[in-house]
Amino acid sequence: MSAPTASASATASAAADLPVLAEVVRSGFVEGHHRGSLVVLAPDGSVDFALGSPERPVFPRSSNKPMQATAVLRTGLELDGEFLALAAASHSAETFHLDAVRKILASADLDESALLTPPSLSLDEEEAEAWIRAGGQRERILMDCSGKHAAMLAACVRNGWDTASYLDEDHPVQVEARTTLEELSGESVAAVGVDGCGAPLMAVSLVGLARAFRAHVLADPGTPQRRVADAMRAHPEYVAGTRRIDTWLMRAVPGAMAKMGAESVQAVALPDGRALAFKIDDGAKRALGPVLAGALRRMGVTTEDDTLARIAASPLLGGGTPVGEVRAAF
């Protein structure tokens, strides 16, 4: 076995230095930890609270989607309401999601064959199981990013740009996505990779991500970024799904804009200018809800129902019965 490289050792060391954001408790015994970084911005945009290294660049994954949706509006594409919310979505491939994706494509005289998303099943286990029971298989439109891709394709048609190469980093629609992210985050993109859906993936810090979300909710009415924020908040079920955390949060907290990303990234902006962004370093999905609820409670956010408890719930089972939980550790 070869020795680890210097860069690999440095990465491992940096991860070990990150604070514990969540702990795994089974039968009263702490059996594991999830480390990461987190930042909360005050109403004036200054850093109010931070853990770890929120100034380090990360790949926000699908938490970048509001900025990508803003970018397609800036290209001249006209989308509103649930269709614009879907452009910023990681949807659950419920029937209403799929119908809306097809309508966006049809508005540009396109169909599902234009999508370059990888064939997938729904993110939602119930939806995926129902689809398979009905004889369905993986399809491009079922991929949670198909709404974003449909909007990008429609923007290409609107501007006379090539649709076959819309995922290329130097394609005009992706250049606008980068410009928008850099403007709203106040940072230069630190790295460019390929997201799970095949689109260019651009790295900024968690501070920059929180700043970009804040810019959406505080923008003047009618601007592209405010239109995206308003669409997401008015149609949260199109941003995620009927059984998803982002939907629950935006329904329960008036004026909140929320978007998760793969590898356990989450960003939230509140209408008073406060914003939150975090990443669980090991990408564990089970830690996202507890950390999100813990951070919101620390910010003084409350709900009239049990939404925060539902978001925080991450039970551990023993013999099919809950015997522990993943819980916030800050």
C-alpha positions as CSV (number, residue, x, y, z in Angstrom):
1,M,0.0,0.0,0.0
2,S,1.4,3.4,-1.0
3,A,1.8,6.1,1.6
4,P,-0.7,8.9,1.6
5,T,0.2,12.0,-0.4
6,A,0.9,15.3,1.3
7,S,-2.3,16.8,0.0
8,A,-4.3,13.8,1.2
9,S,-2.7,14.1,4.6
10,A,-3.4,17.8,4.8
11,T,-7.1,17.2,3.9
12,A,-7.4,14.5,6.5
13,S,-5.8,16.8,9.1
14,A,-8.1,19.7,8.2
15,A,-11.2,17.5,8.5
16,A,-10.0,16.2,11.9
17,D,-9.7,19.8,13.1
18,L,-13.3,20.6,12.3
19,P,-15.7,20.7,15.3
20,V,-18.4,18.1,15.9
21,L,-21.7,19.4,14.6
22,A,-23.7,16.2,15.4
23,E,-23.2,13.2,17.6
24,V,-24.6,9.7,17.1
25,V,-26.2,8.4,20.3
26,R,-27.3,4.7,20.6
27,S,-28.8,3.4,23.8
28,G,-27.4,6.4,25.6
29,F,-23.9,5.8,24.3
30,V,-22.2,8.2,21.9
31,E,-20.9,5.9,19.2
32,G,-20.0,8.4,16.5
33,H,-19.6,12.0,15.4
34,H,-20.2,14.2,12.3
35,R,-17.9,17.1,11.9
36,G,-18.3,20.2,9.7
37,S,-18.5,23.9,9.3
38,L,-21.3,26.3,9.9
39,V,-21.9,30.1,9.6
40,V,-24.8,32.4,10.6
41,L,-25.0,35.9,9.2
42,A,-26.5,38.7,11.2
43,P,-29.2,41.0,9.6
44,D,-26.5,43.4,8.4
45,G,-24.6,40.6,6.6
46,S,-21.8,40.3,9.2
47,V,-20.8,37.0,10.6
48,D,-22.7,36.5,13.8
49,F,-21.7,32.9,14.7
50,A,-19.3,30.4,13.1
51,L,-18.0,26.9,13.7
52,G,-15.2,25.2,11.8
53,S,-13.9,26.9,8.7
54,P,-16.8,28.4,6.8
55,E,-14.4,30.6,4.9
56,R,-13.0,27.6,3.0
57,P,-14.4,26.8,-0.4
58,V,-16.9,23.9,-0.7
59,F,-19.0,22.6,-3.5
60,P,-22.5,23.7,-2.5
61,R,-24.0,21.1,-4.8
62,S,-27.7,21.8,-5.2
63,S,-27.6,24.7,-2.8
64,N,-26.3,26.6,-5.8
65,K,-29.6,26.1,-7.7
66,P,-31.3,29.4,-6.7
67,M,-28.3,31.2,-8.3
68,Q,-28.6,29.0,-11.4
69,A,-32.3,29.8,-11.6
70,T,-31.5,33.5,-11.2
71,A,-29.0,33.1,-14.1
72,V,-31.6,31.7,-16.5
73,L,-33.9,34.7,-15.8
74,R,-30.9,37.0,-16.5
75,T,-30.6,35.4,-20.0
76,G,-34.1,36.6,-20.8
77,L,-36.1,33.4,-20.1
78,E,-39.6,34.1,-18.7
79,L,-40.5,31.7,-15.9
80,D,-42.7,32.4,-12.9
81,G,-44.6,30.6,-10.2
82,E,-44.1,26.9,-9.7
83,F,-42.1,26.7,-12.9
84,L,-39.5,29.1,-11.6
85,A,-39.5,27.3,-8.2
86,L,-38.8,24.0,-10.1
87,A,-35.8,25.6,-11.9
88,A,-34.3,25.9,-8.4
89,A,-35.4,22.5,-7.3
90,S,-34.1,19.1,-6.2
91,H,-37.5,17.6,-6.8
92,S,-38.9,14.3,-5.7
93,A,-40.3,13.3,-9.1
94,E,-43.9,13.4,-7.9
95,T,-46.5,13.6,-10.6
96,F,-46.9,17.4,-10.3
97,H,-43.1,17.8,-10.7
98,L,-42.9,15.7,-13.8
99,D,-45.8,17.5,-15.4
100,A,-44.2,20.9,-14.8
101,V,-40.8,19.8,-16.2
102,R,-42.6,18.6,-19.4
103,K,-44.4,22.0,-19.6
104,I,-41.1,23.9,-19.4
105,L,-39.7,21.8,-22.1
106,A,-42.8,22.0,-24.3
107,S,-42.7,25.8,-24.0
108,A,-39.4,25.7,-25.9
109,D,-40.6,23.0,-28.3
110,L,-38.5,20.4,-26.6
111,D,-39.2,17.1,-25.0
112,E,-37.5,14.8,-22.5
113,S,-35.0,13.6,-25.0
114,A,-33.2,16.9,-24.8
115,L,-32.4,16.4,-21.1
116,L,-28.8,15.3,-20.3
117,T,-29.5,14.4,-16.7
118,P,-28.5,10.8,-15.9
119,P,-31.4,8.3,-15.7
120,S,-32.5,8.1,-12.1
121,L,-35.3,7.2,-9.7
122,S,-36.9,9.6,-7.3
123,L,-35.0,10.9,-4.3
124,D,-38.1,10.1,-2.3
125,E,-38.2,6.4,-1.3
126,E,-42.0,6.2,-1.4
127,E,-42.1,7.7,-4.8
128,A,-39.3,5.4,-6.1
129,E,-40.9,2.3,-4.7
130,A,-44.3,3.2,-6.2
131,W,-42.7,3.9,-9.6
132,I,-41.0,0.5,-9.6
133,R,-44.1,-1.3,-8.5
134,A,-45.9,0.2,-11.5
135,G,-43.3,-1.2,-13.8
136,G,-41.3,1.9,-14.2
137,Q,-37.5,2.2,-14.6
138,R,-34.8,4.9,-14.3
139,E,-35.5,7.9,-16.5
140,R,-33.8,11.2,-17.2
141,I,-36.9,13.2,-16.1
142,L,-37.0,11.5,-12.7
143,M,-33.6,12.9,-11.8
144,D,-34.0,15.6,-9.2
145,C,-32.3,18.2,-11.3
146,S,-34.5,17.8,-14.4
147,G,-36.3,21.1,-13.6
148,K,-33.1,23.0,-13.6
149,H,-32.0,21.3,-16.8
150,A,-35.3,22.1,-18.5
151,A,-35.0,25.7,-17.6
152,M,-31.4,25.9,-18.9
153,L,-32.6,24.2,-22.1
154,A,-35.4,26.7,-22.5
155,A,-33.0,29.6,-22.0
156,C,-30.9,28.2,-24.8
157,V,-33.8,28.1,-27.1
158,R,-34.8,31.6,-26.1
159,N,-31.4,32.9,-27.0
160,G,-30.6,30.7,-30.0
161,W,-27.8,28.9,-28.2
162,D,-26.9,25.3,-28.9
163,T,-28.9,22.8,-26.7
164,A,-26.6,19.8,-27.2
165,S,-23.7,21.5,-25.3
166,Y,-25.7,23.3,-22.6
167,L,-23.6,21.5,-19.9
168,D,-20.3,22.7,-21.2
169,E,-18.5,25.0,-18.8
170,D,-18.0,27.7,-21.5
171,H,-21.6,27.5,-22.8
172,P,-23.3,30.9,-22.4
173,V,-25.9,29.6,-19.9
174,Q,-23.1,28.3,-17.7
175,V,-21.0,31.4,-18.0
176,E,-24.1,33.4,-16.8
177,A,-24.5,30.9,-13.9
178,R,-20.9,31.5,-12.8
179,T,-21.2,35.3,-13.2
180,T,-24.4,35.3,-11.1
181,L,-22.9,33.1,-8.3
182,E,-19.8,35.3,-8.1
183,E,-21.8,38.5,-8.0
184,L,-24.3,37.4,-5.3
185,S,-21.7,35.5,-3.1
186,G,-19.2,38.3,-3.4
187,E,-16.5,35.8,-4.2
188,S,-14.6,34.4,-7.2
189,V,-15.4,30.8,-7.9
190,A,-12.6,28.8,-6.3
191,A,-12.9,25.6,-8.3
192,V,-15.2,24.1,-11.0
193,G,-16.2,20.4,-11.0
194,V,-19.0,18.3,-12.4
195,D,-22.2,17.9,-10.3
196,G,-24.1,14.6,-10.1
197,C,-26.5,15.8,-12.8
198,G,-23.6,16.6,-15.1
199,A,-23.8,20.4,-14.9
200,P,-20.7,22.5,-14.0
201,L,-20.4,22.7,-10.2
202,M,-18.8,25.9,-8.8
203,A,-17.2,26.2,-5.4
204,V,-17.6,29.1,-3.0
205,S,-17.2,29.4,0.8
206,L,-20.1,28.8,3.2
207,V,-19.9,32.5,4.0
208,G,-20.4,33.3,0.3
209,L,-23.2,30.8,0.0
210,A,-25.1,32.4,2.9
211,R,-24.4,35.8,1.4
212,A,-25.9,34.7,-1.9
213,F,-29.1,33.4,-0.2
214,R,-29.3,36.7,1.7
215,A,-29.0,38.6,-1.5
216,H,-32.1,36.8,-2.9
217,V,-34.5,37.6,-0.1
218,L,-33.3,41.2,0.3
219,A,-33.4,42.1,-3.4
220,D,-35.8,44.6,-4.8
221,P,-39.1,43.1,-6.0
222,G,-39.1,42.2,-9.6
223,T,-35.3,41.6,-9.8
224,P,-34.3,38.1,-11.0
225,Q,-33.0,37.0,-7.6
226,R,-36.1,38.3,-5.8
227,R,-38.3,36.5,-8.3
228,V,-36.5,33.3,-7.6
229,A,-36.8,33.8,-3.8
230,D,-40.5,34.6,-4.1
231,A,-41.3,31.6,-6.3
232,M,-39.5,29.2,-4.0
233,R,-41.3,30.6,-0.9
234,A,-44.7,30.6,-2.6
235,H,-44.3,27.0,-4.0
236,P,-42.0,25.1,-1.6
237,E,-43.4,21.7,-2.7
238,Y,-41.9,22.3,-6.1
239,V,-38.5,23.1,-4.6
240,A,-38.4,19.7,-2.9
241,G,-41.5,17.5,-2.4
242,T,-44.3,16.8,0.0
243,R,-42.1,14.8,2.4
244,R,-38.9,16.9,2.3
245,I,-37.2,19.2,4.8
246,D,-37.0,22.3,2.5
247,T,-40.7,22.1,1.9
248,W,-41.5,21.8,5.6
249,L,-39.2,24.6,6.6
250,M,-40.5,27.1,4.0
251,R,-44.1,26.3,4.9
252,A,-43.5,26.7,8.6
253,V,-41.2,29.8,8.7
254,P,-42.7,32.8,6.9
255,G,-40.4,34.3,4.4
256,A,-37.7,31.7,4.7
257,M,-35.8,30.5,1.6
258,A,-34.2,27.1,2.0
259,K,-32.2,24.8,-0.3
260,M,-30.3,21.6,0.6
261,G,-27.4,20.2,-1.4
262,A,-25.9,16.8,-1.8
263,E,-23.1,15.8,0.6
264,S,-25.1,17.4,3.4
265,V,-25.0,21.1,2.5
266,Q,-27.8,23.4,3.6
267,A,-28.4,27.1,3.2
268,V,-31.3,29.2,4.5
269,A,-32.1,32.9,4.4
270,L,-34.6,34.7,6.5
271,P,-36.6,37.8,5.5
272,D,-34.8,40.0,8.1
273,G,-31.4,39.4,6.3
274,R,-30.1,36.7,8.6
275,A,-28.7,33.7,6.7
276,L,-27.3,30.2,7.5
277,A,-25.1,27.8,5.7
278,F,-23.3,24.6,6.7
279,K,-21.7,21.5,5.4
280,I,-21.3,18.1,7.2
281,D,-17.8,17.1,6.2
282,D,-18.5,13.4,5.7
283,G,-21.6,14.2,3.7
284,A,-23.9,12.2,6.0
285,K,-27.5,12.9,5.2
286,R,-28.7,11.8,8.6
287,A,-26.9,14.7,10.2
288,L,-28.4,17.4,8.1
289,G,-31.8,17.7,9.8
290,P,-30.5,17.7,13.4
291,V,-27.9,20.3,12.5
292,L,-30.4,22.5,10.6
293,A,-32.9,22.4,13.4
294,G,-30.2,23.1,16.0
295,A,-28.9,26.1,14.1
296,L,-32.3,27.5,13.6
297,R,-33.1,27.2,17.2
298,R,-29.9,28.9,18.1
299,M,-31.0,31.8,15.8
300,G,-34.2,32.0,17.7
301,V,-36.4,30.6,15.0
302,T,-39.6,29.0,16.2
303,T,-42.6,27.5,14.5
304,E,-46.3,27.2,15.6
305,D,-46.2,23.5,15.0
306,D,-43.7,20.7,15.4
307,T,-41.8,21.4,12.2
308,L,-38.4,21.9,13.9
309,A,-38.9,18.6,15.7
310,R,-39.8,16.9,12.5
311,I,-36.7,18.4,10.8
312,A,-34.5,17.3,13.7
313,A,-35.8,13.7,13.9
314,S,-33.1,11.3,12.9
315,P,-33.7,8.1,14.9
316,L,-31.5,5.1,15.2
317,L,-33.1,1.8,15.2
318,G,-32.4,-1.4,17.2
319,G,-34.5,-4.4,16.3
320,G,-36.9,-2.2,14.4
321,T,-37.5,0.1,17.4
322,P,-36.0,3.6,18.0
323,V,-33.1,3.3,20.5
324,G,-31.2,6.5,19.8
325,E,-30.7,9.5,17.6
326,V,-28.4,11.8,15.7
327,R,-28.5,15.1,17.5
328,A,-26.9,18.5,17.1
329,A,-23.9,19.0,19.3
330,F,-23.6,22.8,19.5
